[in-house]
Amino acid sequence: MQLKKFVKEKRRLANLTQSDLAEKAGVGLRFIREMEQGKEALRMDKVNQVLKLFGYELGPVEMTRDFIINEQ
């Protein structure tokens, strides 16, 4: 699942507005909006602050596309 969809879904299930989530996570409202809009470059520490509220954190995930670097 994409991060933007995950955060929006968790936020809605918790009956939180974007402002509520920003305040509880200690990040700015703009950061929450950018995250939910799918901004590609976000600070991982701030993403983890948000995810921590839902019991999650960032971690490596195996890619499903052909982006694997061939070792020579």
C-alpha positions, -999 to 999 in steps of 0.1 A, spaced: 0 0 0 13 35 -8 22 57 22 -2 84 12 -32 59 12 -20 42 44 -17 75 64 -50 88 51 -68 56 59 -53 53 94 -61 90 101 -97 86 91 -102 54 111 -89 73 141 -114 102 134 -86 127 131 -84 157 109 -51 165 92 -46 193 118 -52 168 147 -27 144 133 -1 170 127 -5 182 163 -4 148 178 27 137 158 45 170 164 48 179 127 34 207 106 1 206 89 19 211 56 39 180 61 7 159 66 -8 174 35 23 167 15 25 131 28 -12 124 19 -7 140 -15 22 116 -22 51 139 -22 81 118 -31 108 134 -9 99 134 28 120 134 59 121 99 72 123 110 108 91 130 104 74 102 86 82 79 115 68 104 140 35 101 122 36 64 117 45 58 154 10 71 164 -4 41 145 21 16 158 43 15 126 77 26 113 95 28 80 115 -2 69 130 -18 39 104 -35 16 112 -58 -13 105 -41 -46 82 -58 -71 97 -41 -101 129 -48 -121 150 -22 -103 175 -47 -89 211 -37 -95 231 -64 -111 264 -71 -94 294 -76 -117 
